[in-house]
């Protein structure tokens, strides 16, 4: 790792490694960041998108370090990105080339992320014998099909609704990003009586104040078409949707949806970060000062990695859901107590909670 990356990223937690991969023969370009290994081998998703930066991968890897510590998982944090559009025709070839490229990074266990899925993890496992989020036929707990990340977001909402005395029944929900996480979250929130009033994908957004049928939209979206073509609501721009009034806002797509420059757009009571690093910490602080309650990403969207770690330990689907509910309930309650009763900002509180565990673990490791 060059001095340039040390200057930008390094602190007392990591990173352990920043690896850039380029293979002209296959066309593979990728980035891997292994952040911290104090708790064990690092688990973290592999995303596939052409515009991911080294800084973004590091920030995502750090989120995994904190998330795994918060959830008492015996894993460090890492993340990777294949710099290509996920719709590319030779996707399997690139995934397999990536697997071979990380073969000699034994402390990194990849999982599915934006642009990759259980099939991709099956290819990686076939090549190097390590991956999580595998198809069920290979002994995996396919977290996207099970909807474990979205389930965890709903669990966080259960706790927050009690603390805030804000019933989920008839709560107006906006989900930014109707992908694997957004679809699952929408289903679990609808089961709780909440109303999905707006959502979006890359092409645009839709809005219906009376509510959007989640099952109908999911079936339509799974056919490969855009939500705007569903006829289930009025078409909106992404910016219009971000400025819409709601009770609960769930960002479930790319990083930095809200920054200091646009955080004033958000008009909601509760934010549950379904995606990693969706709101900059500075923007979140300003939102909190405006009275918005936030359950940070490293707590709210932990369901996926808890499921992945449960799979890696050879445990069952039932155990995964029980573990998600117990752990996210505990962490949501604690972070809300620290923010609402003790005046800490949410991300700072979550980081402090994680560091308390990481520092203890690091004290037992040589050269840490």
Secondary structure, 3 states (H helix, E strand, C coil): CCHHHHHHHCCCCCCCEEEEEEECCCCEEEEEEEEECCCCCEEEEEEECCCCCHHHHHHHHHHHHHHHHHCCCCCEEEEEEECCCCCCCCHHHHHHHHHHHCCCCCCEEEEECCCCCHHHHHHHHHHHCCCCCCCHHHCCCCHHHHCHHHHHHHHHHHHHHHHHCCCCCCCEEEEECCCHHHHHHHHHHHHCCCEEEEEEECCEEEECCCCCCHHHHHHHHHCCCCHHHCCCCEEECHHHHHCCECCEEEECCCCCCECCCCHHHCECCEEECCCCCCECHHHHHHHHHCCCEEECHHHHCCHHHHHHHHHHCCCCHHHHHHHHHHHHHHHHHHHHHHHHCCCCCHHHHHHHHHHHHHHHHHCCCCCC
